[in-house]
């Protein structure tokens, strides 16, 4: 079966990006991807951290061109060199990759992480005492409101990738930082003899089976809660699984990562009203359920210019073909007091997206409220609902992600 089996088929109108470092793993991924679908663009990141990085990026682009794979070089000029250099480089790299994809209409970005990377990630998180959902390591895919990241090679050994390139006569670049023991991941990599590698792979497989059982139990829990298109959730009781509750928290808050597993475990053991990570848990009151999870009003972002498809507060996407110069998207806020005839709690109303011209309230599309008929064509969709997909159920953690 093809490594691309779990993903969508080739459609020319949907280009796909491939992050290519110049190493064997990502270069082989680009070669394979080009044979799966035609609309492929390789994104080569030059971190500028080594003297030869610019030349290596140019050399990689030339190799991609010889393989009939178009490419773009992304030069990073502002990596923060204080603190963890690997972490800062990763943040800058993903920001550049995401911006490049969005600018070109790319919805999926393929990453070249393979089986050994997955085992390393598992062992690294195990050493840090990670929670069960952290020990899930990297997912085949992870969705964000802007982009879907896919990893087709997670079950492929790196030796197979290198042998594929050798068979095709394709050379690659070896990054010396991948052998630098100052980095914790590299120290784990260098300690992995075949016995420990096999043991780590078996532990990961066992954890995956246990995780599948928890996923089935969590699926049953989902039937007891409702996510409203207005951006809040109501539930009879809190999910017993911190991973599920954390993902739900992300959906409502729009945050990139959930609250800490420890704080969620305490909350599950003793439920109470609380504010965490940009969302607020409180009594549902007249909504008829025990608990209401809603965006924290004070954490909502400020106003942004209204334009088609803009994502406001990492939660609501504007759809329109009719805007006016100076129109902005901002929270309904204190203007909610004029909408008391609505049955929704004030805490929900205050965090809803509204259209403003200066201090004039133009529309609250989620409530069907418009100052004039022409504004009725403005609509919002609750974008973070996509984060509840099975493919992104088990979140990855920043401090241990593959670099």
Order of alpha helices (4+ residues) and beta strands (2+ residues): beta-alpha-beta-alpha-beta-alpha-beta-alpha-beta-beta-alpha-alpha-alpha-beta-beta-alpha-alpha-beta-beta-beta-beta-beta-beta-beta-alpha-beta-beta-beta-beta
